[in-house]
Amino acid sequence: MARSVNQRKPVSSPVARRGNPKPPSKTVIRRSHPSPWRTLRWIAAFGTVSLVSAFAGMTFVLIAPFQGTGHRGQGDPSWLEMITRGLQYGMGRPVNLLVLGVDKVLDAPEGSPERFRGRTDTLLLARFNPENGTITVLSIPRDTRVEIPGYGINKINAANVYGDVDLTVRVVSKTLNYTPVDRYIRIDTAAFRELVDLVGGVEVNVPKRMVYTDHTQKLYIDLQPGLQTLNGEQAEGFVRFRYDELGDIGRAQRQQMLIKALQKKLANPVMLTQLPKIYSVLQKYVDTDLTFAELMAIAQFSLRIEPDNLRLILLPGRFGGDGYEVSYWLPDYERIGRVVAEHFRDRPAKLVNSNWSESGTLRIALQNASGRSDAAQDMADFLAHHGYTNVMISNEWYQQTPETEIIAQQGDVGAAQMIRSVLGMGRVSANSTGVLSSDITIRIGRDWAAVLH
């Protein structure tokens, strides 16, 4: 199940960074001694690590403990033994984990490594940062236009087909200004349906009617709009649907919506009863180079993360439009540089140039979800009075919300917090479910309408 890209180093050594010849000064794994009352929470870590992908998010759970960890020939350890071992580990430095959801390879033999050589339907780079207590997940659209070494210009999802995970790692790293990739995990998307069913489905608000059929991938999507609990087949359709005006980008936004839904679902201690079944599913569908120690370090760190410290960012870019033979997402390398510098580099955030987020240049989009037709214009006038002049009123949100949400669309949480202090209300979140062309999207809730200026 586990396939190593590089030569595996001992668990006690630092996690190797690809493309970085010098080992980091800190180790990823260190011994710690949690108090007894937290034991149940450590057990729950197996479920709560699953925050980072609609396809892959539930698959950090129980992936690597049984293979490639120095226990071959001794039989599978018991659940209690695994959990006891896992309590020993903590995370000592930031780790970048590449998460790949791969399309089914129809002619690959059952159990063959070739089944992980399909196109990547989902690409995420997740950074677990113990230095500031955050998890940042960067969604990379599968249609992103890149140069694949040896194959020319293509969509990034082809790299896994051409050169396996090694080439995918190289392409992702280069696209992100040579950001190091420490570990990877690949998941056959067939796992998704079974896993969602095991946790009893997920509740999401489907924004629009979705109908599509792909006989090759055995994907049949037929969803009505509205708040509902989706089973595995429906949830897969929700995150894989891409046949509307936003295409692949709309799907990336829905993946982030489902991440939040999974975060809420997996907080329920009842999920612990499903762990043996989850592991059984994952044995069939997962390929990773994570060791048991690394997995547990990530799990325990994820358990401590507050919901507001889970940051979801979309790779900055724009639609290709005319002039291209196929539909592309064109990377905006200037903004990618800012996202990488703030969220994926081992250096203080204060070194990031913040001039671009000054009030006069910050691109703010307003989505009215208050139920009052004049709320958006009122907020635009209020912001202009406080120096925020680059404001546009977008289409109304499809459902009313009680609380105003200030969305750091490009990951600039600091700018979002400044706006919150100006408004005197609202909840800051870092995700990419707002207006694509904005730096900050403000989804105006009923709380603003209640105190119209």
Secondary structure, DSSP 4 states (H G I P E B T S, - for coil): -B--SSPPPPTTSPPPPTT--SPPSS-SEEE----GGGHHHHHHHHHHTTTS-TTTGGGSTTSSTTSSSS-TTS-PPPHHHHHHHHTTEEE-S-EEEEEEEE---TTSPTT-GGGG-S-EEEEEEEEEETTTTEEEEEE--TTBEEEETTTEEEEGGGHHHHHHHHHHHHHHHHHTTS----EEEEEETHHHHHHHHHTT-EEEEE-S-EEEEETTTTEEEEE-SEEEEE-HHHHHHHHH---STTHHHHHHHHHHHHHHHHHHHTTSGGGGGGHHHHHHHHHHHEEE---HHHHHHHHHHHHH--GGGEEEEEPPEEE--TT-SS--EEE-HHHHHHHHHHHSSSS-GGGS--GGGSTTT--EEEEE-SS-TTHHHHHHHHHHHTT---EEE-PPPSS--SS-EEEETTS-HHHHHHHHHHHT--EEE--S-S-TT-SEEEEE-HHHHTT--
